[in-house]
């Protein structure tokens, strides 16, 4: 988690807030949509981290800062989840049925 938080800090401080949000906002997708089988362990890792961040940030940051930090977390999560799923050999699509194998 320490490394992930360090990456988050770097990401948040890398660009001015308004530009970062404008560039990154369109790339945010629901994390579950990135892993159709739902077996990627990073889904739980980043989901739990998001909830913890929301709780910790609730009192200390402005609304804009909270939004930027949460979106940066999501963007970081998205990249990590996609990277792990790229190496997955699990077939997530529904199985195909071929009529010539069925008794008729």
N, C-alpha and C positions, 0 to 999 in steps of 0.2 A: 504494500500500500504506500510505503514511503516514496518509492520510485514513481508511482502513479501520481501522487500529490505533487512531486517535483515537476513532472511533466505538465501537470495542470497549471502550476504557477508559471512555468515558462511560456505556456500557450497564452495565458491571460495577459502576461506582461509583454508579449512579443509585438503586439500592434495596439494602436489606439482603439479604444472600446467601440466607437461608432463605426469605424472602418471594419473592424473584425466582425462585428455583428452583421453588417451589410454583406460581407463576403461569405460568411459561413452559414447564415440562417437557412439558405435554400438547400443545404446539404443534410439537414437534420431529418432523419426518418425514425420511426419507432424502432427501438433496438431489436425487438422480437422479429421484425420483418427481415432482418439481416441474416437470421439463422432459421430457415424453415423447419428444421427438425427440433429446434429448441434445446438441443443437448450441449450447446457451447457453454462451458462453465463460466465464461466471462459475462454472460447475461446476468447471472446472480451476483457476481462480483461487482459489476458496474451498477446494477440496480440497487444493491445495498449501499454502495458508495453514494449514489445520488440521493437516497433518503437521508443518509448521515449528513451530507453536505447541506441539504435543505434545513435540517434541524440545527446544525451548527451556525449556519449563516443567517438564520431567522432574525437575530437581533443586531448583528454587527454591521451589516452592509445596507446600502440604499437599494431600492427596487431595481435600478439599472445595473448595479454591481452584482446583485443576486442573479439576475437574468443572464448577464454575461458569463458569470462563473458556471452556472448550471448548463448553459449552452456549450461552453468550452469543455465541460466534463462529458457531455453527451457526444460531442464531436470526437473527443479522445476515445471514448468507449466505442464509437462507431468504427473507427480505424482499427482498433485492437480486435474487435469481434470479427470484422471482415477479414483481417489478416489470418486469424486462426481458422476461420471457415474455409479459406482458400485451400488449405492443406487437407481438409476433411475429405475422406473418400466415401462417406455415407451418401447414399442416394436418397435425397429428400423428396423427390417427386413421387406421386402415387404410382403403384405398380401398374404396368400395362397388362391388359388381357388380350389374348389372341384367340379368336374364334376357332381356329383350326386345332387348338388343344382341348377344346371343350367337347364333351360327348354330345352327340346330337341325334 
